[in-house]
Amino acid sequence: MAHENTPDHHIFEMDLTLDEARRRAEFLAAMGPDWDPMVAFEEENAAYRMLYSGLDDRQQEIYDRLVAAGVLPPDLGGGRASD
């Protein structure tokens, strides 16, 4: 749909490239020099495995449905609670 600059409609454009570069630089500065993104990723995955472990039958059923629907990835754990 083409837009025209009319009295009722004004074309407004904004380039966020510089703002995004600044945001990323601030994020990396805030994380500090010792931040390792791969370690953070592995720790996040470990937390998800813990979250989705020890599920009772109903929770496991819901987890399986969410995996089948593509809402959750299949490798988050999903272990059943021990009896």
All heavy atoms as an XYZ file, in Angstrom:
657
protein
N       0.850     -1.168      0.000
C       0.000      0.000      0.000
C       0.901      1.239      0.000
O       1.714      1.446      0.884
C      -0.881     -0.032      1.248
C      -1.770      1.129      1.389
S      -2.902      0.767      2.754
C      -3.340      2.371      3.231
N       0.745      2.043     -0.987
C       1.550      3.260     -1.109
C       0.943      4.360     -0.245
O      -0.269      4.523     -0.170
C       1.607      3.706     -2.561
N       1.813      5.067      0.417
C       1.355      6.180      1.241
C       1.820      7.481      0.604
O       2.911      7.586      0.083
C       1.925      6.073      2.660
C       1.426      4.899      3.412
N       0.140      4.803      3.873
C       2.040      3.757      3.778
C      -0.009      3.665      4.504
N       1.127      3.001      4.452
N       0.965      8.447      0.703
C       1.290      9.762      0.166
C       1.303     10.782      1.296
O       0.590     10.635      2.282
C       0.261     10.175     -0.887
C       0.246      9.270     -2.105
C      -0.820      9.689     -3.103
O      -1.417     10.774     -2.926
O      -1.048      8.939     -4.040
N       2.109     11.784      1.133
C       2.154     12.867      2.094
C       0.987     13.800      1.786
O       1.017     14.568      0.839
C       3.493     13.586      1.993
C       3.803     14.390      3.227
O       3.213     14.182      4.272
N       4.746     15.302      3.105
N      -0.080     13.696      2.566
C      -1.279     14.509      2.372
C      -1.549     15.288      3.662
O      -0.924     15.024      4.688
C      -2.495     13.617      2.047
O      -2.781     12.814      3.201
C      -2.230     12.728      0.840
N      -2.488     16.213      3.651
C      -2.804     16.940      4.891
C      -3.255     16.004      6.018
O      -3.042     16.288      7.182
C      -3.924     17.894      4.486
C      -3.727     18.090      3.019
C      -3.188     16.789      2.504
N      -3.856     14.870      5.674
C      -4.331     13.920      6.690
C      -3.298     12.854      7.027
O      -3.461     12.143      8.009
C      -5.596     13.219      6.201
C      -6.750     14.188      6.009
O      -6.679     15.294      6.560
O      -7.711     13.823      5.316
N      -2.312     12.708      6.192
C      -1.358     11.614      6.356
C       0.045     12.145      6.072
O       0.331     12.592      4.978
C      -1.696     10.490      5.373
C      -0.811      9.307      5.509
N      -1.266      8.036      5.307
C       0.490      9.170      5.816
C      -0.270      7.183      5.487
N       0.805      7.860      5.791
N       0.902     12.052      7.080
C       2.266     12.528      6.922
C       3.223     11.342      7.010
O       3.115     10.513      7.904
C       2.625     13.564      7.991
C       1.756     14.764      7.944
N       1.928     15.762      7.013
C       0.680     15.129      8.681
C       1.009     16.689      7.190
N       0.236     16.324      8.200
N       4.131     11.279      6.073
C       5.124     10.216      6.073
C       6.147     10.522      7.173
O       6.678     11.621      7.259
C       5.811     10.101      4.706
C       4.772      9.729      3.650
C       6.942      9.085      4.766
C       5.319      9.754      2.235
N       6.377      9.524      8.015
C       7.318      9.659      9.120
C       8.260      8.465      9.082
O       7.823      7.326      9.122
C       6.563      9.701     10.453
C       7.456      9.824     11.645
C       8.019     11.045     11.981
C       7.726      8.729     12.436
C       8.838     11.170     13.085
C       8.543      8.849     13.543
C       9.107     10.072     13.867
N       9.525      8.707      8.957
C      10.515      7.637      8.930
C      11.536      7.877     10.025
O      11.903      9.026     10.305
C      11.215      7.587      7.582
C      10.302      7.219      6.433
C      11.032      7.174      5.098
O      12.270      7.269      5.101
O      10.364      7.057      4.090
N      11.987      6.782     10.616
C      12.989      6.893     11.662
C      13.994      5.750     11.484
O      13.598      4.593     11.389
C      12.337      6.797     13.041
C      13.321      6.920     14.183
S      12.535      6.769     15.784
C      11.846      8.399     15.940
N      15.254      6.077     11.437
C      16.312      5.080     11.324
C      16.825      4.787     12.727
O      17.385      5.662     13.391
C      17.432      5.602     10.424
C      18.525      4.578     10.201
O      18.425      3.462     10.750
O      19.478      4.890      9.467
N      16.623      3.566     13.195
C      17.026      3.186     14.542
C      18.379      2.479     14.577
O      18.768      1.940     15.612
C      15.960      2.281     15.155
C      14.585      2.928     15.325
C      13.579      1.908     15.818
C      14.654      4.111     16.251
N      19.110      2.503     13.481
C      20.385      1.797     13.409
C      21.366      2.272     14.476
O      21.960      1.455     15.191
C      21.012      1.968     12.013
O      20.059      1.553     11.033
C      22.267      1.156     11.864
N      21.545      3.568     14.605
C      22.493      4.086     15.592
C      22.028      3.780     17.009
O      22.838      3.449     17.879
C      22.703      5.584     15.404
C      23.455      5.982     14.130
C      23.527      7.496     14.010
C      24.859      5.383     14.128
N      20.730      3.880     17.264
C      20.209      3.585     18.589
C      20.410      2.114     18.929
O      20.757      1.771     20.063
C      18.733      3.957     18.682
C      18.209      3.826     20.094
O      18.787      4.459     21.002
O      17.241      3.071     20.294
N      20.198      1.234     17.970
C      20.395     -0.197     18.208
C      21.862     -0.505     18.479
O      22.189     -1.291     19.370
C      19.887     -1.020     17.018
C      20.071     -2.512     17.161
C      19.304     -3.139     18.315
O      18.431     -2.483     18.913
O      19.592     -4.310     18.631
N      22.764      0.121     17.756
C      24.200     -0.080     17.993
C      24.575      0.420     19.387
O      25.334     -0.237     20.117
C      25.013      0.638     16.929
N      24.032      1.548     19.799
C      24.294      2.074     21.142
C      23.735      1.143     22.207
O      24.389      0.842     23.202
C      23.670      3.464     21.302
C      23.993      4.111     22.653
C      22.993      5.205     23.030
N      21.610      4.781     22.990
C      21.005      4.061     23.954
N      21.671      3.647     25.000
N      19.730      3.741     23.844
N      22.531      0.621     21.987
C      21.909     -0.286     22.947
C      22.750     -1.544     23.119
O      23.005     -1.989     24.235
C      20.499     -0.660     22.492
C      19.739     -1.521     23.502
C      18.521     -2.166     22.881
N      18.843     -3.136     21.868
C      19.258     -4.398     22.116
N      19.434     -4.807     23.344
N      19.505     -5.222     21.122
N      23.209     -2.112     22.016
C      24.042     -3.317     22.092
C      25.367     -3.039     22.796
O      25.839     -3.852     23.593
C      24.292     -3.872     20.696
C      23.059     -4.487     20.093
C      23.350     -5.061     18.734
N      22.126     -5.581     18.139
C      22.102     -6.359     17.087
N      23.219     -6.714     16.491
N      20.953     -6.790     16.619
N      25.978     -1.906     22.513
C      27.240     -1.554     23.161
C      27.038     -1.381     24.663
O      27.871     -1.841     25.464
C      27.810     -0.278     22.544
N      25.939     -0.753     25.064
C      25.647     -0.572     26.492
C      25.395     -1.914     27.174
O      25.815     -2.132     28.311
C      24.440      0.350     26.682
C      24.693      1.782     26.289
C      25.715      2.466     27.178
O      25.822      2.120     28.377
O      26.421      3.358     26.684
N      24.716     -2.806     26.491
C      24.459     -4.141     27.046
C      25.776     -4.869     27.295
O      26.002     -5.415     28.384
C      23.572     -4.953     26.099
C      23.483     -6.401     26.472
C      22.629     -6.804     27.479
C      24.257     -7.348     25.831
C      22.550     -8.146     27.847
C      24.184     -8.679     26.187
C      23.329     -9.085     27.191
N      26.639     -4.892     26.298
C      27.917     -5.587     26.448
C      28.779     -4.949     27.531
O      29.442     -5.651     28.302
C      28.660     -5.631     25.119
C      28.005     -6.506     24.049
C      28.726     -6.349     22.724
C      27.971     -7.956     24.478
N      28.755     -3.635     27.629
C      29.508     -2.951     28.687
C      28.956     -3.317     30.061
O      29.721     -3.542     31.007
C      29.465     -1.440     28.472
N      27.641     -3.417     30.171
C      27.021     -3.756     31.449
C      27.315     -5.194     31.859
O      27.404     -5.497     33.052
C      25.511     -3.535     31.371
N      27.491     -6.080     30.885
C      27.765     -7.479     31.201
C      29.185     -7.667     31.719
O      29.467     -8.625     32.424
C      27.525     -8.362     29.975
C      26.076     -8.380     29.524
S      24.907     -8.785     30.840
C      25.299    -10.473     31.147
N      30.074     -6.771     31.391
C      31.448     -6.838     31.895
C      32.341     -7.726     31.037
O      31.872     -8.493     30.190
N      33.641     -7.649     31.278
C      34.592     -8.368     30.436
C      34.602     -9.875     30.666
O      35.086    -10.628     29.826
C      35.939     -7.754     30.822
C      35.744     -7.260     32.216
C      34.292     -6.832     32.284
N      34.077    -10.344     31.788
C      34.114    -11.769     32.095
C      32.885    -12.528     31.596
O      32.802    -13.747     31.766
C      34.253    -11.979     33.606
C      35.556    -11.405     34.130
O      36.553    -11.403     33.382
O      35.563    -10.939     35.282
N      31.931    -11.830     31.010
C      30.702    -12.476     30.548
C      31.012    -13.367     29.360
O      31.628    -12.951     28.385
C      29.668    -11.417     30.170
C      28.383    -11.993     29.660
C      27.501    -12.747     30.361
C      27.835    -11.861     28.349
N      26.433    -13.083     29.579
C      26.624    -12.556     28.327
C      28.262    -11.213     27.193
C      25.823    -12.625     27.207
C      27.456    -11.286     26.074
C      26.257    -11.986     26.091
N      30.583    -14.615     29.449
C      30.770    -15.593     28.373
C      29.385    -16.003     27.878
O      28.651    -16.690     28.598
C      31.540    -16.802     28.886
C      31.851    -17.814     27.800
O      31.224    -17.763     26.715
O      32.718    -18.660     28.032
N      28.994    -15.599     26.672
C      27.636    -15.898     26.204
C      27.348    -17.391     26.114
O      26.228    -17.818     26.355
C      27.546    -15.220     24.840
C      28.921    -14.815     24.476
C      29.744    -14.808     25.708
N      28.344    -18.210     25.793
C      28.096    -19.652     25.696
C      27.834    -20.248     27.079
O      26.968    -21.114     27.234
C      29.257    -20.361     25.012
C      29.331    -20.080     23.523
S      27.768    -20.336     22.638
C      27.502    -22.070     22.875
N      28.551    -19.795     28.085
C      28.301    -20.268     29.447
C      26.902    -19.832     29.887
O      26.157    -20.625     30.480
C      29.383    -19.744     30.419
C      29.000    -20.017     31.862
C      30.732    -20.367     30.091
N      26.527    -18.595     29.591
C      25.195    -18.109     29.944
C      24.121    -18.939     29.245
O      23.099    -19.291     29.857
C      25.058    -16.638     29.568
N      24.335    -19.284     27.985
C      23.385    -20.103     27.228
C      23.265    -21.488     27.854
O      22.156    -22.008     28.034
C      23.847    -20.191     25.771
C      22.958    -21.021     24.900
C      21.713    -20.565     24.513
C      23.375    -22.267     24.452
C      20.892    -21.329     23.705
C      22.570    -23.034     23.646
C      21.320    -22.566     23.279
N      24.389    -22.096     28.210
C      24.365    -23.424     28.822
C      23.674    -23.392     30.182
O      22.910    -24.303     30.523
C      25.788    -23.965     28.950
C      26.409    -24.310     27.617
C      27.917    -24.525     27.688
O      28.488    -24.487     28.806
O      28.527    -24.737     26.625
N      23.926    -22.353     30.962
C      23.276    -22.223     32.267
C      21.777    -22.006     32.120
O      20.984    -22.521     32.913
C      23.912    -21.093     33.063
C      25.319    -21.424     33.528
C      26.038    -20.256     34.177
O      25.526    -19.106     34.097
O      27.101    -20.494     34.762
N      21.376    -21.249     31.107
C      19.950    -21.052     30.860
C      19.285    -22.369     30.482
O      18.197    -22.691     30.974
C      19.749    -20.023     29.744
C      18.308    -19.686     29.499
C      18.133    -18.600     28.449
O      19.121    -17.993     28.019
O      16.974    -18.369     28.068
N      19.928    -23.157     29.646
C      19.379    -24.460     29.273
C      19.300    -25.388     30.479
O      18.332    -26.148     30.628
C      20.194    -25.091     28.149
C      19.861    -24.488     26.807
O      18.790    -23.903     26.621
N      20.777    -24.610     25.866
N      20.302    -25.358     31.352
C      20.270    -26.171     32.570
C      19.092    -25.754     33.452
O      18.408    -26.604     34.039
C      21.589    -26.043     33.326
N      18.837    -24.454     33.542
C      17.703    -23.968     34.332
C      16.384    -24.458     33.742
O      15.478    -24.860     34.483
C      17.727    -22.443     34.397
N      16.262    -24.434     32.413
C      15.044    -24.953     31.776
C      14.885    -26.440     32.035
O      13.778    -26.924     32.302
C      15.060    -24.692     30.267
C      14.591    -23.320     29.887
C      15.424    -22.456     29.199
C      13.309    -22.876     30.201
C      15.003    -21.177     28.835
C      12.881    -21.616     29.850
C      13.723    -20.773     29.165
O      13.299    -19.525     28.820
N      15.973    -27.215     31.969
C      15.880    -28.653     32.238
C      15.413    -28.896     33.666
O      14.600    -29.789     33.915
C      17.213    -29.334     31.958
C      17.495    -29.504     30.468
C      18.680    -30.413     30.195
N      19.934    -29.878     30.710
C      20.694    -28.980     30.077
N      20.330    -28.536     28.895
N      21.815    -28.543     30.618
N      15.908    -28.096     34.603
C      15.453    -28.230     35.993
C      13.979    -27.865     36.117
O      13.218    -28.536     36.821
C      16.294    -27.347     36.914
C      17.675    -27.883     37.147
S      18.782    -26.806     38.100
C      17.759    -26.074     39.330
N      13.569    -26.798     35.436
C      12.185    -26.340     35.502
C      11.227    -27.409     34.994
O      10.154    -27.613     35.556
C      12.025    -25.049     34.680
C      10.623    -24.449     34.600
C      10.158    -23.995     35.981
C      10.613    -23.292     33.626
N      11.608    -28.094     33.925
C      10.720    -29.072     33.304
C      11.049    -30.497     33.722
O      10.639    -31.451     33.072
C      10.762    -28.931     31.780
C      10.184    -27.623     31.316
C      10.989    -26.624     30.797
C       8.832    -27.368     31.427
C      10.462    -25.414     30.384
C       8.283    -26.167     31.024
C       9.110    -25.190     30.504
O       8.577    -23.996     30.101
N      11.762    -30.691     34.828
C      12.030    -32.037     35.339
C      11.092    -32.311     36.502
O      10.530    -31.392     37.102
C      13.485    -32.159     35.783
O      13.717    -31.337     36.894
N      10.938    -33.568     36.815
C      10.110    -33.936     37.957
C       8.642    -33.618     37.772
O       7.948    -33.299     38.743
N       8.149    -33.703     36.568
C       6.746    -33.384     36.294
C       5.843    -34.535     36.695
O       6.192    -35.702     36.499
C       6.559    -33.064     34.814
C       7.427    -31.941     34.231
C       7.174    -31.813     32.741
C       7.172    -30.628     34.942
N       4.662    -34.221     37.229
C       3.684    -35.277     37.476
C       3.002    -35.603     36.143
O       3.295    -34.995     35.101
C       2.693    -34.889     38.574
C       1.815    -33.689     38.227
O       1.571    -33.433     37.031
O       1.371    -32.999     39.165
N       2.104    -36.570     36.157
C       1.493    -37.040     34.904
C       0.769    -35.922     34.157
O       0.890    -35.798     32.936
C       0.526    -38.194     35.170
C       1.247    -39.466     35.557
O       2.452    -39.587     35.244
O       0.608    -40.345     36.174
N       0.010    -35.101     34.860
C      -0.744    -34.019     34.203
C       0.208    -32.964     33.642
O       0.026    -32.490     32.517
C      -1.714    -33.388     35.217
C      -2.512    -32.239     34.654
C      -3.504    -32.711     33.610
N      -4.284    -31.563     33.162
C      -4.559    -31.319     31.900
N      -4.191    -32.153     30.962
N      -5.256    -30.250     31.575
N       1.220    -32.605     34.421
C       2.200    -31.635     33.937
C       2.943    -32.174     32.721
O       3.197    -31.444     31.762
C       3.186    -31.300     35.054
C       2.576    -30.534     36.195
C       3.485    -30.481     37.402
O       4.301    -31.374     37.628
N       3.345    -29.427     38.196
N       3.281    -33.471     32.746
C       3.980    -34.076     31.614
C       3.109    -34.067     30.368
O       3.589    -33.814     29.263
C       4.396    -35.514     31.944
C       5.230    -36.170     30.861
C       6.589    -35.531     30.711
O       7.266    -35.295     31.700
N       6.999    -35.265     29.485
N       1.823    -34.314     30.556
C       0.887    -34.280     29.421
C       0.858    -32.893     28.791
O       0.918    -32.744     27.569
C      -0.511    -34.677     29.901
C      -1.567    -34.616     28.818
C      -2.957    -34.876     29.374
O      -3.101    -35.537     30.412
O      -3.914    -34.384     28.748
N       0.794    -31.867     29.627
C       0.779    -30.492     29.120
C       2.106    -30.172     28.451
O       2.145    -29.575     27.370
C       0.475    -29.505     30.263
C      -0.962    -29.707     30.753
C       0.698    -28.065     29.812
C      -1.290    -28.994     32.046
N       3.207    -30.580     29.077
C       4.532    -30.357     28.484
C       4.609    -31.008     27.102
O       5.045    -30.381     26.139
C       5.615    -30.937     29.405
C       7.000    -30.910     28.796
C       7.783    -29.770     28.877
C       7.513    -32.020     28.135
C       9.046    -29.737     28.307
C       8.775    -31.994     27.568
C       9.533    -30.857     27.666
O      10.768    -30.823     27.093
N       4.166    -32.275     26.998
C       4.210    -32.990     25.719
C       3.361    -32.293     24.666
O       3.753    -32.218     23.488
C       3.753    -34.437     25.899
C       4.713    -35.269     26.730
O       5.901    -34.880     26.865
O       4.284    -36.306     27.264
N       2.202    -31.765     25.071
C       1.356    -31.043     24.120
C       2.030    -29.752     23.646
O       1.939    -29.398     22.466
C       0.004    -30.739     24.750
C      -0.855    -31.998     24.908
C      -2.128    -31.775     25.677
N      -2.937    -30.705     25.129
C      -3.930    -30.131     25.786
N      -4.234    -30.485     27.007
N      -4.625    -29.165     25.207
N       2.706    -29.054     24.548
C       3.406    -27.828     24.162
C       4.574    -28.125     23.223
O       4.827    -27.382     22.273
C       3.885    -27.077     25.399
C       2.782    -26.459     26.260
C       3.342    -25.948     27.576
C       2.076    -25.354     25.504
N       5.268    -29.225     23.453
C       6.352    -29.631     22.549
C       5.775    -29.982     21.185
O       6.288    -29.544     20.145
C       7.156    -30.809     23.141
C       8.095    -31.402     22.098
C       7.950    -30.357     24.361
N       4.691    -30.779     21.175
C       4.069    -31.187     19.904
C       3.564    -29.979     19.120
O       3.606    -29.974     17.885
C       2.924    -32.162     20.172
N       3.118    -28.939     19.823
C       2.602    -27.736     19.160
C       3.732    -26.800     18.729
O       3.482    -25.799     18.073
C       1.644    -27.002     20.092
N       4.978    -27.127     19.118
C       6.102    -26.284     18.734
C       6.304    -25.083     19.638
O       7.078    -24.183     19.321
N       5.609    -25.058     20.781
C       5.742    -23.944     21.716
C       7.049    -24.069     22.503
O       7.720    -23.081     22.760
C       4.529    -23.881     22.670
C       4.707    -22.826     23.732
C       3.252    -23.654     21.872
N       7.392    -25.298     22.887
C       8.625    -25.575     23.621
C       9.506    -26.499     22.789
O       8.994    -27.396     22.118
C       8.322    -26.254     24.959
C       7.557    -25.446     25.998
C       7.228    -26.322     27.206
C       8.361    -24.237     26.429
N      10.807    -26.324     22.857
C      11.687    -27.271     22.176
C      11.690    -28.609     22.915
O      11.478    -28.649     24.133
C      13.066    -26.605     22.226
C      12.980    -25.537     23.237
C      11.537    -25.207     23.438
N      11.918    -29.705     22.212
C      11.798    -31.032     22.832
C      12.918    -31.383     23.804
O      12.803    -32.343     24.547
C      11.810    -31.975     21.632
C      12.524    -31.231     20.570
C      12.200    -29.784     20.798
N      13.984    -30.632     23.853
C      15.134    -31.017     24.661
C      15.261    -30.231     25.969
O      16.354    -30.044     26.481
C      16.412    -30.883     23.841
C      16.608    -29.467     23.302
O      15.682    -28.657     23.423
O      17.678    -29.195     22.762
N      14.141    -29.802     26.538
C      14.189    -29.043     27.779
C      14.163    -29.928     29.019
O      14.244    -29.428     30.124
C      13.031    -28.045     27.849
C      13.080    -26.897     26.880
C      11.869    -25.995     27.061
C      14.345    -26.088     27.057
N      14.004    -31.196     28.861
C      13.964    -32.085     30.016
C      12.689    -32.883     29.988
O      12.638    -33.959     29.442
N      11.664    -32.344     30.588
C      10.375    -33.020     30.575
C      10.369    -34.349     31.307
O       9.589    -35.227     30.994
N      11.268    -34.509     32.292
C      11.308    -35.769     33.027
C      10.162    -35.879     34.001
O       9.713    -34.903     34.565
N       9.686    -37.088     34.180
C       8.580    -37.337     35.116
C       9.107    -37.366     36.551
O      10.257    -37.685     36.803
C       7.902    -38.666     34.800
C       7.191    -38.650     33.477
C       6.424    -39.950     33.291
N       5.852    -40.020     31.967
C       4.696    -39.460     31.633
N       4.009    -38.794     32.512
N       4.232    -39.550     30.409
N       8.212    -37.049     37.459
C       8.568    -37.116     38.876
C       8.771    -38.569     39.266
O       8.110    -39.473     38.755
C       7.441    -36.492     39.719
N       9.706    -38.789     40.163
C       9.929    -40.170     40.613
C       8.840    -40.567     41.586
O       8.366    -39.770     42.387
C      11.301    -40.295     41.261
O      11.392    -39.371     42.334
N       8.417    -41.811     41.492
C       7.316    -42.311     42.361
C       7.851    -42.754     43.683
O       8.869    -43.208     43.901
C       6.572    -43.455     41.683
C       5.863    -42.969     40.414
O       5.605    -41.765     40.289
O       5.569    -43.818     39.579
